[in-house]
Amino acid sequence: MNYFTADLHFSDEATLVTGNRPFKGIKEYDKFMIKQINKTAKKDDTVFVIGDFFDCDSKYNTCYLEASKYIKKIKAKLFLIIGNNEKRIIKHFFNNNYEKFREYCLSLGFVDVQKSLRLDFGGREFYLVHEPKDTKSQFINLFGHIHDGGAYRSYGVNVGVDANHFRLWDEADILYFVYLKEKYMNNDVNINMN
């Protein structure tokens, strides 16, 4: 089974505040999320993290090193689509060398790391990319980056943890949201989905 999530921001205390996440501290959040992922996704499953597994807001923020330790604690296979925070890690700590960062992530236990990915399931075509500005109109987009924006958008589904009460989305969840969006929301003049 494939699962989807985004904006985990492991080991970053500031995200608890800016995201208004209901945890007493970052250790509690990190432990909760690892438990949540392991409860849902099993060893043979793949979790697509659509950006911001890590956090990095400057060259002085090395919390990604602490977050790196969590990869081996997750039972499922992790596939990382890089987000804006991974881009900053690449800039500040890997000399703008994406391949060097990718190799680092693979050595930690990620099964793959890509900038974006096209994926088919349920007879539909999906495009996985972190930032909504990079979505593609010919696909149903799965993205993150918008922490407080809800799940629905005219261009796809926000799979970030803040939009789904800190649970993973599976393929059936995604297909159901696409069904609701196409059957009801696209035709409701009272809903602005942008």
C-alpha positions in Angstrom: 0.0 0.0 0.0 1.1 3.5 -0.7 0.6 6.3 1.8 1.1 10.0 1.5 2.1 12.8 3.9 4.0 16.1 3.9 5.3 18.8 6.3 6.4 16.5 9.1 9.1 19.0 10.1 10.7 16.6 12.5 12.8 18.1 15.3 11.7 21.6 14.7 10.2 23.3 17.8 9.2 26.4 15.9 6.8 24.5 13.7 4.8 23.5 16.8 4.2 27.2 17.4 3.7 28.5 13.8 1.6 25.5 12.9 -0.3 25.6 16.2 0.3 21.9 16.7 -1.2 20.5 19.9 1.9 19.1 21.5 3.8 20.1 24.6 7.2 19.9 22.9 9.0 18.7 19.9 10.0 15.3 21.4 6.4 14.6 22.2 5.4 15.5 18.6 8.3 13.5 17.0 7.5 10.4 19.1 3.7 10.7 18.3 4.4 11.0 14.5 6.7 8.0 14.4 4.2 5.9 16.4 1.4 7.2 14.1 3.3 6.3 10.9 4.3 2.8 12.3 0.7 2.1 13.4 -0.6 2.7 9.9 2.2 1.8 7.4 3.8 -1.6 7.6 7.2 -2.9 6.5 6.2 -3.5 2.9 4.3 -0.3 2.5 5.7 2.9 1.0 5.2 6.3 2.6 5.7 9.2 0.1 6.8 12.2 2.1 5.9 15.1 -0.2 8.4 17.6 1.2 9.6 18.9 4.5 10.4 15.7 6.4 13.3 17.9 7.7 13.3 21.5 8.7 15.9 24.2 8.0 15.3 27.9 8.1 19.0 29.0 7.9 22.6 27.9 7.8 22.5 27.9 11.6 19.6 25.4 11.9 21.0 21.8 12.0 17.9 20.1 13.4 17.8 18.0 10.3 20.7 16.0 11.9 18.4 15.0 14.8 15.6 14.2 12.4 17.9 12.0 10.4 17.9 9.5 13.3 14.1 8.9 12.9 14.3 7.4 9.4 15.5 4.0 10.8 12.7 4.1 13.4 10.0 4.1 10.7 9.1 0.5 9.6 7.7 1.4 6.1 9.8 2.4 3.1 10.2 6.2 2.9 10.3 8.0 -0.4 11.1 11.7 -0.1 10.0 14.4 -2.5 12.1 17.4 -1.6 10.4 20.4 -0.2 11.5 24.0 0.5 13.2 23.0 3.7 15.2 20.2 2.0 16.2 22.8 -0.6 17.6 25.0 2.1 19.5 22.0 3.6 21.0 21.4 0.1 22.0 25.0 -0.2 23.5 25.5 3.3 25.0 22.1 4.0 25.5 20.3 0.7 27.0 23.2 -1.4 23.8 23.3 -3.6 24.6 19.7 -4.6 21.2 17.9 -4.9 22.9 14.5 -5.8 25.1 14.7 -2.7 22.0 15.3 -0.5 20.2 12.5 -2.3 23.1 10.1 -1.6 23.1 11.2 2.1 19.3 10.5 2.3 19.7 7.1 0.7 22.4 6.2 3.2 20.0 7.1 6.0 17.4 4.7 4.7 15.2 6.5 2.3 14.3 4.3 -0.7 14.5 7.2 -3.1 14.6 11.0 -3.2 13.2 13.0 -6.1 12.3 16.6 -6.8 8.9 15.5 -8.0 7.2 12.3 -9.2 4.4 11.2 -11.5 2.5 8.2 -10.1 -0.5 6.3 -11.3 -3.1 4.5 -9.2 -6.9 4.0 -9.3 -6.8 4.7 -13.0 -5.7 8.3 -12.4 -2.5 10.2 -12.9 -1.0 12.1 -10.0 1.9 14.5 -9.7 3.7 14.7 -6.4 5.4 18.0 -5.7 5.8 19.9 -2.5 5.0 23.5 -3.4 1.6 24.3 -5.0 3.3 26.8 -7.3 5.0 23.8 -9.0 1.9 21.8 -9.7 1.0 20.7 -13.2 -2.5 21.3 -14.6 -2.6 18.0 -16.6 -2.5 15.9 -13.4 -4.2 15.6 -10.0 -1.6 17.1 -7.8 -0.6 15.8 -4.3 1.3 18.5 -2.5 2.1 20.0 0.9 3.6 23.3 2.0 0.2 24.9 3.1 0.0 24.1 6.7 -3.4 25.7 7.5 -5.1 25.6 4.2 -7.2 22.5 4.4 -7.1 19.5 2.0 -9.0 20.8 -1.1 -7.7 22.9 -3.9 -8.7 23.3 -7.5 -5.4 21.8 -8.5 -5.2 18.8 -6.1 -5.1 17.6 -2.6 -2.9 19.0 0.3 -1.6 15.8 2.0 0.2 17.7 4.8 -0.2 16.4 8.4 -1.9 19.7 9.5 -4.7 19.1 6.9 -5.4 15.5 8.0 -5.1 15.5 11.8 -1.6 14.0 11.8 -2.5 10.8 10.0 -1.3 9.4 6.7 -3.4 9.4 3.6 -3.7 6.2 1.7 -4.6 5.7 -2.0 -8.3 5.1 -1.1 -8.4 8.4 0.9 -6.9 10.3 -2.1 -9.3 8.7 -4.6 -12.3 9.5 -2.4 -11.3 13.2 -2.1 -10.8 13.4 -5.8 -14.3 11.9 -6.3 -15.8 14.4 -3.8 -14.0 17.3 -5.4 -15.1 16.3 -9.0 -18.7 15.4 -8.1 -19.6 18.1 -5.7 -17.0 20.8 -5.1 -16.1 21.6 -8.6 -19.8 22.3 -9.3 -20.6 24.3 -6.1 -20.5 28.0 -6.9 -20.3 28.7 -3.1 -16.9 27.1 -2.8 -13.7 28.9 -3.7 -11.2 26.1 -4.1 -8.2 28.3 -5.0 
